[in-house]
Amino acid sequence: MILKKQIYKVDKKVNPLIGILLFFISIFLLIFTLPLGFIYGIFHGLFKKGVVGLGEYLLEIAISIDQLGNVGMQHLLNVLWIKKGGYKFGNRDETISSALGRNNKLGTLTKFGMAIDKLLDFLDKNHSLNSIDYYIEPSKEILDQLVWVHIVDQKLLASRPIGETRYVLPGTQKAPDISDVMVLTKEIKEGWKISLDISSFEYIGVFEARVDGKGPGILVRKTCYFSEYSGDMSIDPEQGEIVWLKYQDRKNASEVDKLIFDFLKDSDLLI
């Protein structure tokens, strides 16, 4: 998987008239400058890498067109292709195929949407599922979180809030303009009274599933890291207790945490 080196920021509200003006400017540039740039790009790709370079260049254009379609056709696709409460098309950083894949996983495609998905599957097996982009900018449909994964004797560190049976993995929300390492280190220091070793951070992966207790179109995405630590671990007794989990404890985890359990079990890290 490729992790985008990107800072996520909340979009600023702009004057609608500015949006209209920028739209017409972009159309002007599209009509009068894109053809020239396109022709130059074809020759540049061929000169640099031959047919491979041309293919790479055209693939980039295809992805950009797909992203444009996801924005331009979002309202129509949300009516025709997905059921009420499904994951919405329209994220400007996402392709149509990626949004289609998310609804495929959630089971929120309409009959029309399923027909389109089957057509793409015929042309390219598991096309929509393989197109899901787990590094797109967050939106109101995707909650972006971080998790520190710590395993001792093939048991997973977690906490159990007072009065509840569910388990919670150590973590927090992502933050704009701040690196994952800094955000997670601060949270673990405050909540678990230990200091993560920044130099030992190891990226694990991104896991995504629907949010428990909400509609199928609301997802939570957790980016996970390993890291060593120093200090004596403890949490506020009023918040819960520290627990060490085996794979069999998966049943009391959230939907997205179950995916993390599965990954760790498949990697022979959990008993």
Secondary structure, DSSP 4 states (H G I P E B T S, - for coil): ---------PPPP--HHHHHHHHHHHHHHHHHTHHHHHHHHHHHHHHHHTHHHHHHHHHHHHHHHHHHHHHHTHHHHHHHTB-TTSPPS--TTS-HHHHHHHHHHHT-B-HHHHHHHHHHHHHSTTHHHHT--TTSPPBTTEEEEEEEE-EETTEEEEEE-TT----B-SEEE--TTS-HHHHHHHHHHHHHS-EE-GGG-EEEEEEEEEPTTS-TT-EEEEEEEE--EES-----TTT-EEEEE-GGGGGGS-HHHHHHHHHHHHTT---
